[in-house]
Amino acid sequence: MPEVDIEVRVNGTRRRARVEPRLTLADYLRDVCHLTGTHLGCEHGVCGACTVLLDGAAVRSCLVFAVQAEGAEVTTIEGMGSAEELSPVQEAFRDHHGLQCGFCTPGFVVSVTALLRDNPNPTDDEIRAGLSGNLCRCTGYQGILAAVRAAAGRS
């Protein structure tokens, strides 16, 4: 299968690569860009662990081909904050115990960031609906809900 040249802005940095058309965006981010914060869980778009922002929309990167991101802006968990300066959503997850093992956390943080950008003051039902595509096997979700409320300024 012939490879394709792509150019994608990832966390504000322009990246060029030659990739196979079947390479997923998740694999491109992890294997080509070496950004391993985007986690692969189910690889069927069900768990949400691989959620990234693609031109501002929260998408499952395991369901998008890297060639589909040609010319787009991709924001991964690495683009949300840093160890020195966490994003408000990351701080809220830390402060309200919205994580345990951490595997699902990058997908949740990206999804919550998009949710709060589009709906800065969601109700609990809107939070649950907005995060229904992200699965966590550890927390019981109460810490996650508290973190979203805190990030929305409703703690």
C-alpha positions in Angstrom: 0.0 0.0 0.0 1.6 3.4 -1.0 2.3 5.8 1.8 0.8 9.3 1.9 2.4 12.6 3.0 0.5 14.4 5.7 0.9 17.6 7.6 -0.8 18.0 10.9 -0.5 20.6 13.7 -0.2 18.7 16.9 -0.3 20.7 20.1 0.6 23.8 18.1 3.6 22.2 16.3 3.5 21.5 12.6 4.4 17.9 11.9 5.0 16.3 8.6 5.1 12.5 8.0 4.8 9.8 5.4 2.2 7.3 6.6 0.2 4.3 5.5 -3.4 5.3 4.7 -4.6 2.7 7.3 -2.6 4.2 10.2 -5.0 5.4 12.9 -4.6 8.9 14.3 -4.0 7.2 17.7 -1.1 5.2 16.4 0.3 8.2 14.5 0.3 10.2 17.8 1.8 7.4 19.8 4.3 5.9 17.3 5.2 8.7 15.0 4.9 11.8 17.3 5.9 9.8 20.4 3.0 11.4 22.4 2.0 8.4 24.5 -0.6 10.2 26.7 -3.3 9.2 24.2 -4.1 5.8 25.5 -5.5 2.8 23.5 -8.1 0.7 25.3 -10.7 -0.9 23.2 -9.6 0.3 19.8 -13.3 0.3 18.8 -14.3 3.8 19.9 -16.2 2.6 23.0 -14.0 3.4 25.9 -12.9 7.0 25.1 -9.3 6.6 26.4 -8.0 7.8 23.1 -10.0 11.0 22.9 -8.2 14.0 21.4 -9.4 17.3 20.0 -9.5 17.4 16.2 -10.0 21.0 15.1 -11.6 21.5 18.5 -14.0 18.5 18.3 -13.6 15.7 20.8 -13.0 12.5 18.7 -11.9 9.0 19.3 -8.5 8.9 17.7 -8.7 5.1 17.2 -11.5 5.6 14.8 -9.9 8.4 12.7 -7.1 7.7 10.2 -4.1 9.9 10.4 -4.6 10.9 6.7 -8.0 12.3 7.7 -6.2 14.8 10.0 -4.3 16.3 7.0 -4.2 20.1 7.6 -6.0 19.8 10.9 -5.1 20.9 14.4 -4.9 18.0 16.9 -4.7 18.6 20.6 -3.7 15.7 22.9 -3.5 15.5 26.6 0.1 16.7 26.3 -1.3 20.0 24.9 -3.7 20.5 27.8 -1.1 21.6 30.4 2.2 20.7 31.8 3.7 19.3 35.0 4.4 22.9 36.1 1.1 24.3 35.1 -1.9 22.0 35.0 -5.0 23.0 33.1 -8.1 23.9 35.3 -9.6 20.5 34.3 -6.4 18.6 35.3 -6.3 20.5 38.6 -9.9 19.6 39.3 -9.2 15.9 38.6 -6.3 16.0 41.0 -8.0 17.9 43.7 -11.3 15.9 43.6 -9.8 12.4 43.1 -11.2 12.0 39.6 -8.7 9.3 38.8 -7.3 6.2 40.3 -5.2 4.1 37.9 -5.1 7.0 35.4 -5.5 4.9 32.2 -8.8 6.6 31.3 -7.8 10.0 32.6 -6.4 11.6 29.4 -9.6 10.8 27.5 -11.7 12.2 30.3 -9.6 15.4 30.6 -9.9 16.0 26.9 -13.6 15.3 26.8 -14.3 17.5 29.9 -12.3 20.3 28.3 -14.4 20.2 25.2 -17.6 19.8 27.2 -16.9 22.9 29.4 -15.8 24.9 26.4 -19.2 24.3 24.8 -21.2 24.3 28.0 -19.4 26.2 30.8 -22.1 25.5 33.4 -23.5 22.0 32.8 -26.0 20.3 35.0 -25.2 16.9 36.4 -27.3 15.3 33.8 -25.5 17.2 31.1 -22.1 16.2 32.6 -23.2 12.5 32.6 -24.4 12.7 29.0 -21.3 14.6 27.9 -19.1 11.9 29.4 -21.1 8.9 28.4 -18.6 7.9 25.8 -15.8 7.6 28.4 -15.4 4.5 30.6 -13.6 4.2 33.9 -13.2 0.8 35.6 -11.8 2.2 38.9 -13.4 5.4 40.3 -17.2 4.9 40.5 -17.4 8.2 38.7 -18.2 10.3 41.8 -14.8 11.9 41.9 -15.0 12.5 38.1 -18.4 14.3 38.5 -17.0 16.4 41.4 -14.0 17.3 39.3 -16.2 18.5 36.4 -18.3 20.5 38.8 -15.2 22.1 40.3 -13.7 22.8 36.8 -17.0 24.5 35.9 -16.7 26.6 39.1 -19.6 24.9 40.8 -17.8 22.9 43.5 
